[in-house]
Amino acid sequence: MLGAIAGDIIGSVYEKDNIKTTEFTLFGPDSRFTDDTVLTVAIADSILHDKDYEVALRDWALQFPFAGYGRRFKKWLVGIISGPYNSWGNGSAMRVSPIGYACNSLEAVLAEAKRSAAVTHNHPEGIKGAQAMAAAVFLARIGYSRNAIKAHIERTFRYDLSRRLDDIRPIYEFDVSCQGSVPEAMIAFLESENFEDAIRKAISIGGDSDTIASMTGAIAEAFYREIPEAIVRKVEHLLPEKMWTVVHTFSENHEIRVR
């Protein structure tokens, strides 16, 4: 999950100011965590303390109400919308990575990913995006190769992962749908050489940069099993202590190296 948070923070300054290259500064004075991080921490907290997903999501989002949530999520958060709102947005996929670590079988991963998505994103595409992301993290964690991960996601979820970033980048525009961003995030991982390279490639696509980088970072952390120390230290510095405590505790419980 630290990989997802790092991707979110690094991508935060490029969401509204896309950069179509891998050559950019990783952290600047405006780098910050967004809703991707808050809700990822919420899912981890739910798992750690056996909280209902809906309760944890509301609790953490209300603690950080200005993190950049989507319009319908904000209405759900304050009770204007009651129950799930049939969203196909990538909010379900951006927050799901802890489930890829917490479950011990692919079947359990898919079931929990669906549960975590359905409290808000109960549209089939919203559920599919969360399941695909959680599955990719799980498969990377247990040692699947890039090709095996790609084959499984394409076969199971029917995402086209055969495209190349060089073809996607010139024409890609802002797209918050699962179907229009989850495959792109996975392709950035598939073309990467290491964790930092994965984040740089994800952001270079453009579009919803923080969320795409967050999703790519989640898979890349599970696959490469190492995040550069300088990135870890910067993320720790930028997170409130209560968030870092959840990240650290979750990582210890699930034997994820954070340093």
N, C-alpha and C positions, 0 to 999 in steps of 0.2 A: 504493500500500500504506500510505502514511502516513495516509490517510483511514480505513482500516480500523483502524489502531492507535489513532488519536484516538477513534474511536467506541467501541472497547473500553474505553479508560481512562475516558472520560466516563461510559460506561454501567456501569462496574464497581460503583459504590456503589448502583445502583438495581436490580441483578439480584434481590436478596433483599428489596428494599424498593421495590417498583414505585411509580412516580409517574405518574398518568394525566393529565398536563398538560405543556405545553411550557415552562412557567415554572419553571425550577429552576437551581441553581448548576452551572455546567459542571464546575468542579474544586473539590475539597475536600480536607481533610487525609487522607481515606481513599482517594482516587482512586489507582488502581494499574493496571498492566498485568496481564492474565490469560493463560490458555492461548491465547486467540485471537491475541494479539500474538506469543507465543513461537512458535507454529506457523506464523503468517504469515511471520515472519522466517526460519523454517526453510525454507519453500518458496523464499523469495527467495535464501537462501544456496545452496540446491540449484541454482538456476538460474545464479547468479553463478559458482559453482565446479564446475559439472557433477557434482554429487554425486547419488547415488541418493536419491530422495525418502525412502525408509524410513530410510536412514542419517542424513540430515539431521534428520528429525523426531525420531528417537531421541536424537541428539546434543544438540539444543537442549532437548528436554524434560527430559533427564537433568541438564542444567546448571541448569534452573529447575524442580525437581520439585514445588514447592508452588504452582504457578500456577493450580490449580483444574481439572485435567483430569477428564474423565468416568471413571466406574468401570471400564468395559471398556478404555478407552485406557490407564489406569494398569496394568492387568493385561497388556496388550500390551507396554507399555513395558518391564516388568521380565521379560518372557518367560513369564509364566503362561499367556497366550494366545499361541499360535504362528500367525503369519500373519494375514490380514485376518479380521475378525469379523462380517461381514455387517451392518454398522451402517447405519441410515438417518438417523442423527443429523446435526445441522447442523455438526458438526466438520469435515466435508469442505468445506463451503461457506465457513466462516468464515476458512479459511486460504488460499484459492485465488487471491485477487486479484492477486498478482504475475504469474500466468500470463496474465492479461488484458493485461498490458503487454509481456511478453516475446515473445509470438508475433505473427506478422505476417499471419496469416490466421485466419478463423473456424474452419476445419477443424483447424488446428494447435492452436488454443485448446481445442477440444472434446477432442481426443486427449490433450493434456497434462493437462487438468483430470481426465479419467477416470483417467489414470495416477497423478496425485497423490492422488486419492480412494481408489483401489482397494487401496492398501497397508494400509488399515484399513477404510474404508467401501465395501465392495464390493457392498452391497445396491443394487439398481437406483435406489432413491430417493436414496441417498447419492451415487451417481455423478451422477444427474440434477441434484441440488441444486448440486453443485460445477460442473458444466458450465453450468448456467443463470447462476450468479453470475459465472463467468469470462467468459461470453459477454456479459453485461450490461456488465461493465467494459470489455471490448474494444470493443463497439459505442459506448459513451459516449466512449471514447478517440479513436475514429476519426471522431467527429462526428455520429453518429446523433441525431436528435431524440428527445425523450421518447416521443412517439407511436410512432416507428419502433422504439425499444427495446421498448416495451410490446407492440407488435404481433408482433415477432419472438419474444419470450419466450413469449407466449401461444400462438402458432402452433406453435412448436417443442417447448415443454416442457409445454404444457397447464396452466400455472398461471393461475388466475383473478386478473387484476390490475385488474378493473373495480370492485372494492369500494372503499369510501371509509373513510379512517381514523376518521371520526366514527362509522361503524357498527361498525368492528372494535374500537375502544378499549374500549367498555363491557363487552364480553363476552369479550375476549381473556384467556387464561390461559397459564401457563407451558407452553411446548411446545418441546422440543429437537429435534423432527424437522425434516428439511429441508422436507417438504411442509407443515408447520405453522408455519414461520418465514421461509423464503426469500421466498415471495410477499409476506408482510407487510413485510419489509425493503425489497423493491422498490417496494411501494406508497408507503412513506414517502418514498423518493427521488422518485417520480413526482409527489407532491404538494408537494415542497419548492420554495423560492425561491432558496436558496443553500446552501452547505455547512453552516453552523451550523444553519440551519433544518431541514435534512435530519436531522441528528443529534438535534435536539430532538424532531422528529416521531417518529423511530424509537423513542426512549426512552419517549415518551408512550404508546406502544402497551401497554407493560408486558411481562410474560413474561420471556423470557431477554434482558434489556435490553442487556447488554454485547455479546452476539453479534449481536442484531438491529441495534444501532447500528454494530457493526463492518462488517457486510455492507452496510448503507445507506451508511456512510461511504466504502467502497471505490468504489461506483458514483458517489457524489456527487463525490468527488475527480476521477475521470476525466471527469465531465461538466462540472463548473464550472471545473476546471483551477486552482483557487486555494483554499487553506485560510487562514483568518485568521492573521496573524502571531502573535497572542497564543496561539492554540491550538498552533501549531508549536513555539513556544518552551517551552510547558508540557510538551508531549510529549517534546521533547528532554531537558528537565530530569528527567523521570520514568523515562526509559529508561536502562539500563546502557550504558556506552560501547560495548561490543561489539555490542549491538543497533543503536544509532544508527549505527554504522559501516556495518552491512549496509544499513540504510535509506538512508543517504546515498549509498553506492556504487551501490546498485541504482537509485536515483532519477537519479543522474548518468548511468549507463549507458543508461538508457531515457528520458532527457530528460524526467523528471518534475520539475516545479518544487516544491521543498520550502520555499522562502522567497519 
